[in-house]
Amino acid sequence: MTIKTEADLKGMQRAGHVVAETLRILKTAIRPGVTPAELDALAGTVFRQYGAKSAPRMTYNAPVNVFISVNDDIVHGLPTQRPLTAGDVVSIDVTPFVDGYIADAAVTVAVPPASPVVMRLIECAEVAFHAGMGAAKAGQPVHAIGEAVEREVRQRGFTVLRELFGHGVGRAIHEEPNVPNYYRAKDSRKLHEGLVIAVEPMVSTGRSHRVRTLRDGWTLSTTDGGLAAHFEHTIMITKGTPVILTA
């Protein structure tokens, strides 16, 4: 999607506001004893308040309002009835459909108390996002984002999960272009003004950059048991600093 009108900008901002509110409310609800299924139900309540629907449910028939991934699960985790315990790493991925527009963001939260390595991992994912966003300017190649993300992750001693990309978003969940979290020299695509993309580093404490799909057919997990963190925002490309639509 490329934003060319005020109506499109306002539409994406409305969808982004629902994302931000849902993440804010779910983050405050995370504590020992709460189940991911309860968090998913809470997300459904927030969606209904705003007249929003789950885009993954609409598009892919996903059995969730939001995806919730725990510990070595990276993304697309199905909310379970297992209570969260101290030290768990919880990633929440929120993608609502609001009046014809879709926005997408994710955050990773540790159930307190958490180990220092978990806190560094979560910080790494967020800082890597900001590094990638800083490289996202009109006229620059798409691979500049991945180069910045992977450089930051490596400097902090963690691993980029290379099989999982960011993507265009707006009218559909997954649109062109794909946005890798690593440098791809042969990728000559350029970013242009008004383009809407989701930048989303997914990083691990493990050494493998590969992922595996669990038996539920949805949850993607690390192959070596490494803990995973995910940080994402939907942004609009400009000639200068991108506009975050989901903050």
C-alpha positions as a LaTeX table, in Angstrom:
\begin{tabular}{lrrr}
\hline
Residue & $x$ (\AA) & $y$ (\AA) & $z$ (\AA) \\
\hline
Met1 & 0.00 & 0.00 & 0.00 \\
Thr2 & 1.11 & 3.52 & $-0.79$ \\
Ile3 & $-0.61$ & 6.36 & 1.06 \\
Lys4 & $-1.55$ & 9.05 & $-1.44$ \\
Thr5 & $-4.61$ & 10.66 & 0.16 \\
Glu6 & $-5.59$ & 12.12 & 3.51 \\
Ala7 & $-8.34$ & 9.51 & 3.75 \\
Asp8 & $-5.82$ & 6.68 & 3.47 \\
Leu9 & $-3.55$ & 8.27 & 6.06 \\
Lys10 & $-6.42$ & 8.70 & 8.53 \\
Gly11 & $-7.59$ & 5.14 & 7.86 \\
Met12 & $-4.16$ & 3.71 & 8.62 \\
Gln13 & $-3.88$ & 5.89 & 11.72 \\
Arg14 & $-7.22$ & 4.55 & 13.01 \\
Ala15 & $-6.07$ & 0.98 & 12.52 \\
Gly16 & $-2.73$ & 1.84 & 14.12 \\
His17 & $-4.47$ & 3.32 & 17.15 \\
Val18 & $-6.34$ & 0.05 & 17.73 \\
Val19 & $-3.03$ & $-1.81$ & 17.53 \\
Ala20 & $-1.38$ & 0.51 & 20.04 \\
Glu21 & $-4.28$ & 0.36 & 22.49 \\
Thr22 & $-4.48$ & $-3.43$ & 22.29 \\
Leu23 & $-0.77$ & $-3.82$ & 22.93 \\
Arg24 & $-0.90$ & $-1.34$ & 25.82 \\
Ile25 & $-3.74$ & $-3.19$ & 27.52 \\
Leu26 & $-2.29$ & $-6.67$ & 26.98 \\
Lys27 & 1.15 & $-5.62$ & 28.25 \\
Thr28 & $-0.37$ & $-4.45$ & 31.55 \\
Ala29 & $-2.22$ & $-7.77$ & 31.90 \\
Ile30 & 0.89 & $-9.97$ & 31.64 \\
Arg31 & 1.79 & $-11.50$ & 34.99 \\
Pro32 & 2.34 & $-14.96$ & 36.50 \\
Gly33 & $-0.81$ & $-17.09$ & 36.37 \\
Val34 & $-2.42$ & $-15.38$ & 33.38 \\
Thr35 & $-2.88$ & $-17.62$ & 30.36 \\
Pro36 & $-2.25$ & $-16.61$ & 26.73 \\
Ala37 & $-5.85$ & $-17.64$ & 26.04 \\
Glu38 & $-7.04$ & $-15.04$ & 28.55 \\
Leu39 & $-4.88$ & $-12.41$ & 26.86 \\
Asp40 & $-6.38$ & $-13.35$ & 23.49 \\
Ala41 & $-9.90$ & $-12.99$ & 24.89 \\
Leu42 & $-8.96$ & $-9.56$ & 26.27 \\
Ala43 & $-7.72$ & $-8.56$ & 22.82 \\
Gly44 & $-11.08$ & $-9.60$ & 21.39 \\
Thr45 & $-12.82$ & $-7.30$ & 23.86 \\
Val46 & $-10.63$ & $-4.37$ & 22.79 \\
Phe47 & $-11.29$ & $-5.10$ & 19.12 \\
Arg48 & $-15.04$ & $-5.09$ & 19.67 \\
Gln49 & $-14.85$ & $-1.72$ & 21.43 \\
Tyr50 & $-13.34$ & $-0.24$ & 18.27 \\
Gly51 & $-15.35$ & $-2.21$ & 15.71 \\
Ala52 & $-12.18$ & $-4.03$ & 14.65 \\
Lys53 & $-11.76$ & $-7.60$ & 13.48 \\
Ser54 & $-8.81$ & $-9.97$ & 13.56 \\
Ala55 & $-7.11$ & $-9.75$ & 10.15 \\
Pro56 & $-5.42$ & $-13.18$ & 10.54 \\
Arg57 & $-8.82$ & $-14.72$ & 11.28 \\
Met58 & $-10.42$ & $-12.98$ & 8.30 \\
Thr59 & $-7.60$ & $-13.74$ & 5.86 \\
Tyr60 & $-6.23$ & $-17.11$ & 6.95 \\
Asn61 & $-8.97$ & $-18.45$ & 9.24 \\
Ala62 & $-6.56$ & $-18.28$ & 12.17 \\
Pro63 & $-8.27$ & $-19.40$ & 15.41 \\
Val64 & $-7.14$ & $-16.28$ & 17.30 \\
Asn65 & $-7.72$ & $-12.60$ & 17.85 \\
Val66 & $-3.97$ & $-12.03$ & 18.22 \\
Phe67 & $-0.95$ & $-14.30$ & 18.07 \\
Ile68 & 0.87 & $-14.92$ & 21.36 \\
Ser69 & 4.22 & $-16.71$ & 21.29 \\
Val70 & 6.07 & $-17.82$ & 24.44 \\
Asn71 & 9.78 & $-18.51$ & 25.05 \\
Asp72 & 11.25 & $-20.39$ & 22.03 \\
Asp73 & 8.10 & $-19.78$ & 19.98 \\
Ile74 & 8.82 & $-16.84$ & 17.69 \\
Val75 & 5.64 & $-15.81$ & 15.94 \\
His76 & 2.10 & $-16.97$ & 15.02 \\
Gly77 & 1.75 & $-18.70$ & 18.37 \\
Leu78 & $-1.74$ & $-19.97$ & 19.19 \\
Pro79 & $-2.81$ & $-18.81$ & 22.68 \\
Thr80 & $-2.84$ & $-21.73$ & 25.10 \\
Gln81 & $-4.29$ & $-22.42$ & 28.54 \\
Arg82 & $-0.85$ & $-22.83$ & 30.12 \\
Pro83 & $-0.43$ & $-20.16$ & 32.82 \\
Leu84 & 2.52 & $-17.85$ & 32.35 \\
Thr85 & 5.30 & $-18.18$ & 34.90 \\
Ala86 & 8.08 & $-15.87$ & 36.08 \\
Gly87 & 10.80 & $-15.49$ & 33.45 \\
Asp88 & 8.62 & $-16.38$ & 30.45 \\
Val89 & 9.24 & $-14.41$ & 27.27 \\
Val90 & 5.90 & $-13.39$ & 25.73 \\
Ser91 & 5.56 & $-11.94$ & 22.23 \\
Ile92 & 2.22 & $-10.39$ & 21.26 \\
Asp93 & 1.46 & $-9.77$ & 17.57 \\
Val94 & $-1.59$ & $-7.57$ & 16.90 \\
Thr95 & $-3.08$ & $-7.16$ & 13.40 \\
Pro96 & $-6.63$ & $-5.73$ & 13.28 \\
Phe97 & $-8.81$ & $-4.89$ & 10.29 \\
Val98 & $-10.46$ & $-1.52$ & 10.88 \\
Asp99 & $-12.78$ & 0.03 & 8.28 \\
Gly100 & $-10.89$ & $-1.41$ & 5.33 \\
Tyr101 & $-7.35$ & $-0.87$ & 6.68 \\
Ile102 & $-4.89$ & $-3.23$ & 8.39 \\
Ala103 & $-2.03$ & $-2.27$ & 10.69 \\
Asp104 & 0.45 & $-4.60$ & 12.35 \\
Ala105 & 2.75 & $-4.38$ & 15.37 \\
Ala106 & 4.31 & $-6.63$ & 17.97 \\
Val107 & 6.09 & $-6.37$ & 21.28 \\
Thr108 & 7.87 & $-8.82$ & 23.54 \\
Val109 & 7.45 & $-8.69$ & 27.32 \\
Ala110 & 9.14 & $-10.68$ & 30.07 \\
Val111 & 7.06 & $-12.02$ & 32.94 \\
Pro112 & 8.89 & $-10.65$ & 36.00 \\
Pro113 & 11.32 & $-11.39$ & 37.37 \\
Ala114 & 13.35 & $-12.03$ & 34.22 \\
Ser115 & 16.99 & $-12.93$ & 33.71 \\
Pro116 & 19.49 & $-10.36$ & 32.41 \\
Val117 & 19.88 & $-12.25$ & 29.13 \\
Val118 & 16.12 & $-12.11$ & 28.52 \\
Met119 & 16.06 & $-8.39$ & 29.14 \\
Arg120 & 19.00 & $-7.89$ & 26.76 \\
Leu121 & 17.25 & $-10.00$ & 24.13 \\
Ile122 & 14.06 & $-7.94$ & 24.33 \\
Glu123 & 16.06 & $-4.72$ & 24.20 \\
Cys124 & 17.96 & $-6.03$ & 21.18 \\
Ala125 & 14.78 & $-6.61$ & 19.18 \\
Glu126 & 13.53 & $-3.10$ & 19.89 \\
Val127 & 16.84 & $-1.38$ & 19.19 \\
Ala128 & 17.22 & $-3.39$ & 15.97 \\
Phe129 & 13.80 & $-2.16$ & 14.86 \\
His130 & 14.88 & 1.45 & 15.37 \\
Ala131 & 18.11 & 0.79 & 13.48 \\
Gly132 & 16.11 & $-0.63$ & 10.57 \\
Met133 & 13.63 & 2.22 & 10.66 \\
Gly134 & 16.49 & 4.70 & 10.59 \\
Ala135 & 17.62 & 3.23 & 7.27 \\
Ala136 & 14.11 & 3.33 & 5.77 \\
Lys137 & 13.98 & 6.44 & 3.60 \\
Ala138 & 12.51 & 7.11 & 0.17 \\
Gly139 & 15.05 & 6.28 & $-2.52$ \\
Gln140 & 17.02 & 3.86 & $-0.36$ \\
Pro141 & 17.11 & 0.12 & $-1.15$ \\
Val142 & 14.90 & $-2.21$ & 0.85 \\
His143 & 18.01 & $-4.17$ & 1.84 \\
Ala144 & 19.32 & $-1.16$ & 3.78 \\
Ile145 & 16.74 & $-2.00$ & 6.47 \\
Gly146 & 17.94 & $-5.58$ & 6.85 \\
Glu147 & 21.58 & $-4.56$ & 6.81 \\
Ala148 & 20.98 & $-2.16$ & 9.71 \\
Val149 & 18.90 & $-4.70$ & 11.65 \\
Glu150 & 21.40 & $-7.54$ & 11.36 \\
Arg151 & 24.37 & $-5.31$ & 12.20 \\
Glu152 & 22.70 & $-4.25$ & 15.44 \\
Val153 & 21.71 & $-7.80$ & 16.38 \\
Arg154 & 25.18 & $-9.19$ & 15.75 \\
Gln155 & 26.82 & $-6.44$ & 17.78 \\
Arg156 & 24.63 & $-7.43$ & 20.72 \\
Gly157 & 25.49 & $-11.13$ & 20.44 \\
Phe158 & 22.14 & $-12.47$ & 19.25 \\
Thr159 & 20.88 & $-14.14$ & 16.07 \\
Val160 & 18.51 & $-12.87$ & 13.37 \\
Leu161 & 15.89 & $-15.45$ & 12.38 \\
Arg162 & 16.47 & $-15.09$ & 8.65 \\
Glu163 & 13.48 & $-17.09$ & 7.39 \\
Leu164 & 11.01 & $-14.51$ & 8.76 \\
Phe165 & 10.54 & $-11.15$ & 7.03 \\
Gly166 & 8.77 & $-7.86$ & 7.45 \\
His167 & 6.33 & $-6.94$ & 4.71 \\
Gly168 & 4.07 & $-4.42$ & 3.09 \\
Val169 & 0.73 & $-3.95$ & 4.83 \\
Gly170 & $-2.39$ & $-1.80$ & 4.58 \\
Arg171 & $-5.14$ & $-3.29$ & 2.45 \\
Ala172 & $-4.00$ & $-6.86$ & 3.16 \\
Ile173 & $-1.89$ & $-8.40$ & 5.90 \\
His174 & 1.00 & $-9.36$ & 3.66 \\
Glu175 & 1.76 & $-7.16$ & 0.68 \\
Glu176 & 4.87 & $-6.40$ & $-1.33$ \\
Pro177 & 7.63 & $-5.76$ & $-0.62$ \\
Asn178 & 9.02 & $-8.42$ & 1.67 \\
Val179 & 11.45 & $-6.76$ & 4.10 \\
Pro180 & 14.27 & $-9.12$ & 5.15 \\
Asn181 & 16.03 & $-8.61$ & 8.47 \\
Tyr182 & 19.44 & $-9.17$ & 6.88 \\
Tyr183 & 21.44 & $-7.80$ & 3.95 \\
Arg184 & 20.55 & $-9.19$ & 0.51 \\
Ala185 & 22.96 & $-7.62$ & $-1.98$ \\
Lys186 & 21.03 & $-8.76$ & $-5.07$ \\
Asp187 & 17.81 & $-7.10$ & $-3.91$ \\
Ser188 & 17.67 & $-3.82$ & $-5.85$ \\
Arg189 & 14.13 & $-2.74$ & $-4.89$ \\
Lys190 & 13.83 & 0.85 & $-3.68$ \\
Leu191 & 11.62 & 2.37 & $-1.02$ \\
His192 & 9.30 & 5.15 & $-2.15$ \\
Glu193 & 7.46 & 7.95 & $-0.41$ \\
Gly194 & 4.13 & 6.92 & 1.12 \\
Leu195 & 4.92 & 3.18 & 1.06 \\
Val196 & 3.54 & 1.36 & 4.12 \\
Ile197 & 5.62 & $-1.50$ & 5.52 \\
Ala198 & 5.94 & $-3.50$ & 8.72 \\
Val199 & 9.52 & $-3.64$ & 9.98 \\
Glu200 & 9.84 & $-6.52$ & 12.43 \\
Pro201 & 13.12 & $-7.92$ & 13.70 \\
Met202 & 12.80 & $-11.41$ & 15.16 \\
Val203 & 15.88 & $-12.43$ & 17.13 \\
Ser204 & 17.03 & $-15.36$ & 19.22 \\
Thr205 & 19.48 & $-16.32$ & 21.95 \\
Gly206 & 20.30 & $-19.44$ & 19.93 \\
Arg207 & 22.81 & $-19.83$ & 17.14 \\
Ser208 & 20.55 & $-21.14$ & 14.39 \\
His209 & 18.76 & $-18.67$ & 12.11 \\
Arg210 & 16.30 & $-21.39$ & 11.01 \\
Val211 & 12.72 & $-21.88$ & 12.21 \\
Arg212 & 10.32 & $-24.81$ & 12.48 \\
Thr213 & 6.54 & $-25.10$ & 12.37 \\
Leu214 & 4.90 & $-26.87$ & 15.32 \\
Arg215 & 2.22 & $-29.53$ & 15.01 \\
Asp216 & $-0.57$ & $-26.98$ & 15.42 \\
Gly217 & 0.30 & $-25.79$ & 11.91 \\
Trp218 & 0.68 & $-22.17$ & 13.02 \\
Thr219 & 3.34 & $-21.63$ & 15.66 \\
Leu220 & 6.86 & $-20.96$ & 14.39 \\
Ser221 & 9.62 & $-21.84$ & 16.84 \\
Thr222 & 13.41 & $-21.79$ & 16.98 \\
Thr223 & 15.10 & $-25.01$ & 15.91 \\
Asp224 & 17.64 & $-25.04$ & 18.74 \\
Gly225 & 15.48 & $-24.01$ & 21.69 \\
Gly226 & 16.79 & $-20.45$ & 21.76 \\
Leu227 & 14.50 & $-17.87$ & 23.32 \\
Ala228 & 12.97 & $-15.46$ & 20.82 \\
Ala229 & 11.92 & $-11.80$ & 20.83 \\
His230 & 9.88 & $-9.90$ & 18.26 \\
Phe231 & 9.42 & $-6.15$ & 17.87 \\
Glu232 & 7.37 & $-4.57$ & 15.09 \\
His233 & 5.69 & $-1.37$ & 13.94 \\
Thr234 & 3.88 & $-0.36$ & 10.78 \\
Ile235 & 5.61 & 2.66 & 9.26 \\
Met236 & 5.07 & 5.02 & 6.34 \\
Ile237 & 8.13 & 5.86 & 4.26 \\
Thr238 & 9.02 & 9.53 & 3.76 \\
Lys239 & 12.09 & 11.38 & 2.49 \\
Gly240 & 13.19 & 11.74 & 6.11 \\
Thr241 & 12.27 & 9.90 & 9.29 \\
Pro242 & 9.44 & 7.39 & 8.68 \\
Val243 & 6.08 & 7.91 & 10.35 \\
Ile244 & 5.19 & 5.18 & 12.87 \\
Leu245 & 1.50 & 4.43 & 12.38 \\
Thr246 & 1.11 & 1.99 & 15.29 \\
Ala247 & 2.67 & 3.96 & 18.15 \\
\hline
\end{tabular}
